[in-house]
Amino acid sequence: MLFDDIDQAGLGNAAGNKVLPSRLILFGNPALGTRFITANPVAGLDWPVRVLVYEAKDGTVRVAYTDFNWIARRHGITSREKEFKMASEVIEAVTEPVRQ
């Protein structure tokens, strides 16, 4: 489910800053994502999933996101290994074409 698509470059350029193309995409599967929030409500800081798609200075398009294992450690979640593995597989599949 797509929650938001934030054109960071558009916002930055409108504010008078020269920003290369950059979009922050927020998406997820509420049935999966809320499993992390039920383990620790503060995990809501990292859900829904955020993926940054941006143009680097050399003109290449890149993608960045926060590693789900890091998110689990950050929030002390040890009871959702299966769900974190699934989330990692999904994000890798979604971003694979850009990471090539």
C-alpha positions in Angstrom: 0.0 0.0 0.0 1.4 3.4 -1.0 1.0 5.9 1.9 2.9 8.9 0.5 5.3 10.0 -2.2 7.2 13.1 -1.1 9.0 15.1 -3.7 11.9 16.4 -1.6 13.6 18.1 -4.5 10.3 19.9 -5.4 9.9 21.1 -1.9 13.6 22.1 -1.5 13.7 23.9 -4.9 10.5 25.7 -4.0 12.2 26.9 -0.8 15.1 28.3 -2.8 17.6 25.4 -2.4 19.1 23.6 -5.3 18.2 19.9 -4.7 18.8 17.0 -7.1 15.8 14.8 -7.8 14.9 13.0 -4.6 11.6 11.3 -3.6 10.8 9.7 -0.2 8.3 6.9 -0.8 6.3 5.6 2.2 4.6 2.2 1.7 3.9 -1.0 3.5 1.6 -3.8 4.4 -0.4 -2.8 7.5 -0.9 -6.5 8.5 2.9 -7.0 8.6 4.0 -3.5 9.7 1.7 -3.4 12.7 3.3 -6.6 13.9 6.4 -4.6 14.8 4.4 -1.9 16.4 2.6 -4.5 18.6 6.1 -5.7 19.7 7.2 -2.1 20.6 4.9 0.9 20.0 8.0 3.1 19.4 8.7 1.0 16.3 6.1 3.3 14.7 9.0 5.7 14.1 10.2 3.3 11.4 6.8 2.2 9.9 5.6 2.5 7.3 8.6 1.6 5.3 10.6 4.5 3.8 12.6 4.3 0.7 14.6 7.2 -0.6 15.0 7.3 -4.4 17.5 10.0 -5.4 19.9 11.2 -8.1 23.5 11.2 -7.1 25.9 14.0 -8.2 27.2 11.7 -10.9 23.7 11.4 -12.4 23.0 7.8 -11.3 19.7 7.0 -9.6 20.2 5.3 -6.2 17.9 3.9 -3.5 18.4 3.9 0.3 16.4 2.4 3.1 17.0 1.5 6.7 18.1 -2.1 7.3 15.3 -4.1 9.1 17.8 -5.9 11.3 19.0 -2.5 12.5 15.4 -1.5 13.1 14.8 -4.6 15.2 17.9 -3.9 17.3 17.0 -0.2 17.6 13.6 -1.1 19.2 14.8 -4.2 21.0 12.4 -6.4 19.1 13.4 -10.0 19.4 10.1 -11.8 18.9 9.5 -11.0 15.2 12.3 -12.7 13.3 10.0 -14.3 10.7 8.4 -10.9 10.0 11.7 -9.0 9.8 13.0 -11.6 7.4 9.8 -11.2 5.2 10.1 -7.4 5.3 13.8 -7.7 4.3 13.0 -10.0 1.3 10.2 -7.6 0.2 12.4 -4.4 0.3 15.2 -6.2 -1.5 12.8 -7.3 -4.3 11.2 -3.9 -4.6 14.6 -2.0 -4.8 16.5 -4.6 -6.8 15.9 -3.0 -10.2 17.5 0.3 -8.9 20.3 -1.4 -7.1 21.6 -3.0 -10.4 
